[in-house]
Amino acid sequence: MKFLLMLYADEKAGATIPPEQMAGFMDQMAAYQQVLEKARAFIDTAALQMTGAARTIAAPDGQLQVHDGPYADTREQFGGYFIIEAPDMDEAIRLASLCPAARWGKIEIRPYHPGYSPG
């Protein structure tokens, strides 16, 4: 079963981290990816740009509306993700708990919908 691990953190606080310290955090994330690969659970990962680069769209009544930034105004922002394979939610939680991002933010674990198959 596939799970999406959504990594949330305070991007304003993250922007104040010195580059050498941030490089250390990114090294920790790369090591986490290697743990997932070794466990044969890794599928994909990506980091996202800051929310200022985001756009939110809607098309009520067929009229496109484009807004700057994310829809929700929250203290923590969606900053990246991992897609993993795990037999069940318990194992997905265990694997997510190894992610260094859990120390400086939150991780939402969401299973893929079992009935959805693109294409």
TADA-V652504 format. One record per backbone hydrogen bond with DSSP energy under -1.0 kcal/mol. CO is the residue of the C=O (numbers start at 1). NH is the residue of the N-H. E is the energy in kcal/mol with one decimal. If there is no record, write none. Layout:
# TADA-V652504
co=CO nh=NH e=E
co=CO nh=NH e=E
This chain:
# TADA-V652504
co=1 nh=86 e=-2.8
co=2 nh=112 e=-2.7
co=3 nh=84 e=-2.6
co=4 nh=110 e=-2.5
co=5 nh=82 e=-1.7
co=6 nh=108 e=-2.5
co=7 nh=79 e=-3.1
co=8 nh=106 e=-1.9
co=9 nh=77 e=-3.4
co=10 nh=14 e=-2.2
co=11 nh=15 e=-1.9
co=13 nh=16 e=-1.1
co=14 nh=17 e=-1.4
co=18 nh=22 e=-2.5
co=19 nh=23 e=-2.4
co=20 nh=24 e=-1.3
co=21 nh=25 e=-1.8
co=22 nh=26 e=-2.5
co=23 nh=27 e=-2.0
co=24 nh=28 e=-1.8
co=25 nh=29 e=-1.9
co=26 nh=30 e=-2.2
co=27 nh=31 e=-2.2
co=28 nh=32 e=-2.0
co=29 nh=33 e=-2.1
co=30 nh=34 e=-1.8
co=31 nh=35 e=-1.8
co=32 nh=36 e=-2.3
co=33 nh=37 e=-2.6
co=34 nh=38 e=-2.6
co=35 nh=39 e=-1.9
co=36 nh=41 e=-2.9
co=36 nh=42 e=-1.0
co=37 nh=40 e=-1.5
co=41 nh=85 e=-2.2
co=44 nh=83 e=-3.0
co=46 nh=81 e=-2.3
co=50 nh=53 e=-2.1
co=51 nh=54 e=-1.6
co=54 nh=69 e=-2.9
co=56 nh=67 e=-2.8
co=58 nh=65 e=-3.2
co=59 nh=62 e=-1.9
co=60 nh=63 e=-2.0
co=65 nh=58 e=-1.8
co=67 nh=56 e=-2.6
co=77 nh=9 e=-2.1
co=79 nh=48 e=-3.4
co=80 nh=7 e=-2.7
co=81 nh=46 e=-1.7
co=82 nh=5 e=-3.3
co=83 nh=43 e=-2.2
co=83 nh=44 e=-1.5
co=84 nh=3 e=-2.5
co=88 nh=92 e=-2.0
co=89 nh=93 e=-2.8
co=90 nh=94 e=-2.1
co=91 nh=95 e=-2.7
co=92 nh=96 e=-2.6
co=93 nh=97 e=-2.3
co=95 nh=98 e=-1.0
co=96 nh=99 e=-1.7
co=99 nh=102 e=-1.8
co=100 nh=103 e=-2.1
co=101 nh=105 e=-1.1
co=106 nh=8 e=-3.3
co=108 nh=6 e=-3.0
co=110 nh=4 e=-3.1
co=113 nh=116 e=-1.3
